[in-house]
């Protein structure tokens, strides 16, 4: 069996890894996690057993890189919108779809991860469970609860808006 060139792996799975990274992290951190995922994958790719589930393997690496980014972000100072009454003009207007963004950020981490891995990355619940250190049924429940919470919270935030 011939090994696919790594470039093909990046082309085939890069967008999915990016969607998951963006769902779990802030935009700048998502870009970093995506790059770190593929750097780590490139180093390990020659040792990947034949017939491996490449997408699942990449999602595992991306999950770990996202955790690294979250831990690093917790150690960094956080910017504030206002300093002594002066508002920031640097906030990205694209990130202000307030209701949906707020509903997404309000989800518990396990639900947010389960929704991202299953609905954005297309991973089966068994793989989602493995990534979240739980079983398939718990992953299915987390994803279902996450979608239900998004619907409820987003609908509540949209009431009264055109």
Secondary structure, DSSP 8 states (H G I E B T S, - for coil): -----HHHHHHHHHHHHHHHHHHHS-HHHHHHHHHHHHHHHHHHHTTS-TT--HHHHHHHHHHHHHHHHHHHHHHS----SEETTEE-S---GGGG-HHHHHHHHHS-HHHHHHHIIIIIS---HHHHHHHTTS-HHHHHHHHHHHHHHHHHHHHHHHTT--
